[in-house]
């Protein structure tokens, strides 16, 4: 069955009560991963946006990379934040946890989008988070040590991008 962002959002929404209970009281966190995520959100909630973005990137990238086939027995599975902090994941799962973490820190979805791109160096599909901070776009990539200004990322060609409210499809311009 093909990936559905709406289905992912539905699964994330179904977990909202669990996230909120954990964020209200660490005793309600159901795993070590959820406790770590709660502590992170609590620590960075009132920090400057640049610091939130940088640290959310680092926080997510500390989890080990695990392919969907190894973890879920499927060629493609988009994990919820809870599933990620409890099991880790692959490229789109890093993008999702960064997206939801920045939202939990107060970022509006209008400044965030998960992008599926073609990595022209590795010749594979890849997923990243794009964040708009002070009218500048930043790429949050599990393959990078820090968020990078979009103009410094040359190896990706976008297929599409999504957030809760919008979908963007990129087409090759006519010559």
N, C-alpha and C positions, 0 to 999 in steps of 0.2 A: 504494500500500500504506500503511495507517495506521501512525502512529508506534508503536514498541514500545520501552519503556524497557529491557526485558530484552535486546533486540538491541543497544541502545546500550551497556549494561553489558558485554555480550559483546565488543563491539569495543574498549571501554576495557580490559577484562581481557586481550585479545589483545595490547595495546600495553604491558602492565605491564613486561615484560622490557626493552623499549626505554626506558621511564621510569626504571626502576631502574638500568640501565647508565649513563644520562645523569646521574642523581643521584649515582652512585658516582664518576664521573670525567667532567668536562666534555668531555674529548676524545672521549667516546662519544656526545655529543649530535649529532644528525643535521641540525640546522638552527640558524640564529641564534635563532629563536623558542624552540626547545628549550633552548638555552644561557641565554637570558634567564630562562626559567621555572626552570631548575635553579638559577641564581644567586639568584633570588628566594626559592625554597624554602630554600636553604642559609642565606641572610641572616636569614630570619624564623623559622626552625625553633624557636629557644629564646626567642622574644620573648613578651611577655604576649598573652593571647588577644584582647583588644580591639585591640591594635596589629596582630596577625595579620589579624583580620577587616577592619579599615580599610584596611590595605595591600594585601590580596588583592583587595579591591574596586577600589582605585585601579589596581593592576597590570592587571587584566583590562580595565577601562574605558579604558586607554590605547590599546587596539587599535581601529582604525576599524570602524564598523558597515558590514556588507555583507549584503545580502539573500541568502537561499538561492537565489533564481532567478538573481541575478547570479553567485554563486559556484559553485553546484552544478548550475544548470539545472533545479532542482526547486522546487516551491512550499514544501516543508518538508523540512529535513534537520537532524538533531541531530548536531553534530560532536563528535568526541572532543577531549580537551585538545590532543593533538598536532596535529590538523587545525586547531584554533583558533589555536594559537600560530604555525602555519606559514601560515595563510590569513586569519585573522580570522573574523567571523561575525555572526550576528544575536542577538536577545535570549536565546533558550534556550541558545545557545553561550556567552554570557557567564555565565549561571547555572551551566552545567556546569563551565566552567574554574574558577569560584570554588568550587564544591562540591569538585572533585577537589583543588584547591590547598589548601583548608582541611583536607581529609582528609590530604594529604601533610604538613601541618604538625602533625598529631596530633589533629585534631578527630574525634570519633566520628560516624558517620553518623546516630546517633540525635539529634544536635543540628542536623542539616541537612536541608533538603528543597527540592527544585525545585518551584516552584508555577507552574501555568498559570492565569492570571487574565484576567478581562475588564476592560480599561481603559475605564472609563465616560466618561472625558473624550475619548479618541480613538476610542472605540467599536470597538476591535479586541482580539483575543487578544494576550496578552503573557506572557513568562516572567520569573521573578525567582528569586533564592535567598532562602530564609528561614533564618536562623541563630539558634539559641538560645544566648544568652550570659548567664550568671548569672540564669537563669529569666526573661529578657526576650527577646522576639522582635524580630529586626532584619531589615529588608528591604534586600537588596543588589540594586540595580536599575541596569542600564546607563544609565538615563535620569537617575540621581541622582548628585550630586557625592560623596556619602558615604552609608554605611549609615544608614538611618532607623529609629527605633523604630516598630514596626508600628502603634501607635496614631496616629502622625502621617501614615500613608498611607491616605487616604480614597477614592481614585479606583479602587481595585482590588476586584473581586468574584471570589473564587476559584472555579475550576472543579474542579481537582484538584491534588494534590501527591504527590510520590514521593521516596523515597530507596531505598537498596539493600534495605531490609528491609520497608518499609511502603508502602501506597498509601492516600491519603485522597481521598474524593470529597465535595464540598460541595454540599448541596442547600438550596434556598431554604426557610426555615422557614415553617410554616403560619401564616396570619394569625389 
